[in-house]
Amino acid sequence: MTAAPRLLVADLPRRGLMGIVNVTPDSFSDGGNFFHPDTAIAHGLALAAAGAAVIDVGGESTRPGAEPVEVDEELRRVLPVVRGIAAQVRVPVSIDTTKAAVARAALDAGAQMVNDVSGGAADPDMLESVAAAGAAYVAMHMRGTPRTMQQEARYTDVVRDVGDELRARVTNATDAGIDARALLADPGIGFAKTAEQNVALLRALPDIAARVGVPLLVGVSRKSFLARIVGGDDRAGRDDATLATTVWCFGQGAALVRVHDVAASRRAVALLETLERATPEGMAA
Ligand code: PMM
């Protein structure tokens, strides 16, 4: 059974920012900060006020080596937060989960998008559940699970292999009845990839978009390979590199970029767009 899509990618602003709300004790950059529902809701509302196009709520850490969370615990973490944010802002809420039961409950609670880092591979009921609800869907590329993925970072040609594997996930999603206009694909930066492979994928975003045939979402925010590239103080280095990489992703045609700091990213994107619009005389009116 499928339902008419409730949210299309075309309904989102061009170059939208997906603001991150991790309701986890252990995510790698903000674990524990927003573990209480009231704090998480307040953070989601602040991201919406800062201009997020989508608010992404997640209750299970996906950092390399992370242990899985039971479905009841994940529901307990995310449902009040999804409900609280969806009731107070018009910005669409996305649920970051690999479990169909969590996706269904979050969609009932007001979410409109499912962000699935397994691209439908972790739960055989996921794609049908999303189709039945008429929700938008992000199919991300990963191999294995967060616990095992770094052992699977072996590719013949990383851009071609990730593009083709992602295309297969997108095809599974449309075969299950998800409307192609409600689909985004994500190369899964840092998921079963080395730092070198992440850079190769970021360099080739237009090629990957052409291979998968749907708009791209990219998530680089505060990921450890960025600190390795820019050096310096770890936290500040990651934040600076996140802004530069966010601008790069939009310049390479990404439709959405997933970030922790929406306000800073908005300023960086405003600068990019001013430069793109500039005339030989300088700033366009
Ligand atoms: N990265 C994380 C979690 N969810 N979802 C998508 N679609 N793409 C990503 O790159 C992604 C994700 C890990 O980062 P976090 O722990 O800071 O949320």
Residues whose N, C-alpha, C, O or C-beta is under 5 A from the ligand:
A	BS01	PMM	S27 F28 T62 N115 V138 M140 D186 G188 I189 G219 S221
